[in-house]
Each structure stands twice: as structure tokens, then as C-alpha cells.
């Protein structure tokens, strides 16, 4: 039997525990993390860092 992925387990957790309000928070954190990683070495970095 195949082991479920982290995303499948997370989705099952949200469904069973009725914690759907966590999904936007996790999505926002992932997007901010991706923004920081992808703009780390670019010319946009000074503009991104002024937001924080």
C-alpha cells in the first residue's frame, strides 16, 4: 500500500478536524516563502525587503 503524500495527509487533517481556516494561512506562508526565495538574488530584493 502506497504511503500518502504530505499534502494528502494535510488535506485529510483539514477535513476530519474541520480546520479549513488553516488553509489560507498555510497558503499565504508558502507564497511569502516562495517570494523571498525567488527574489533573493534579483534586482527586486530591495523593494521586497522594504515591505517587511
N, C-alpha and C positions, 0 to 999 in steps of 0.2 A: 504494500500500500504506500502510495506516494505521500511524502510529508507536505502539508500545505505551506504555501509561502507566507512570509511575514504579513503581506498585505491582506491575504485571505484570512489569516488569523485575526488581524486588526479589525477587519470588516465584521467578522463573526462576533468579536467582542462588542463592537458598537451595537450590533443588532440584538444580542442577548441582554446586555446591560442597559439598553436604551440610552446610550450616551452619544446620541447623534450631534450634540452641541460641541463635542470634541473635534469633529471632522474639520470645520473651518479653521480652528486654531492650529491643528496639525498642518493643514494645507498652507496657511499663512507662514508658519515657521519654515516649512520646506521651501516655499518661494523666496523668502528672505535669505535663507541659507544659500540657495542657488544663485541669487542675485549677487551676494558677496563673493562667492567662489568664481563666478564667470566674469566679474568686473575687477577682480583683484589686480590684474596686471595691465588693465587698459587705461585709456585716457579718461574714462568716465569715473574712475575711482575717487578723485577728489570731490566730485559732485555727489556721489553716493554717500561718502563719509560725512558730508555736511548735513545729511538728513538725520544722522544719529548723533 
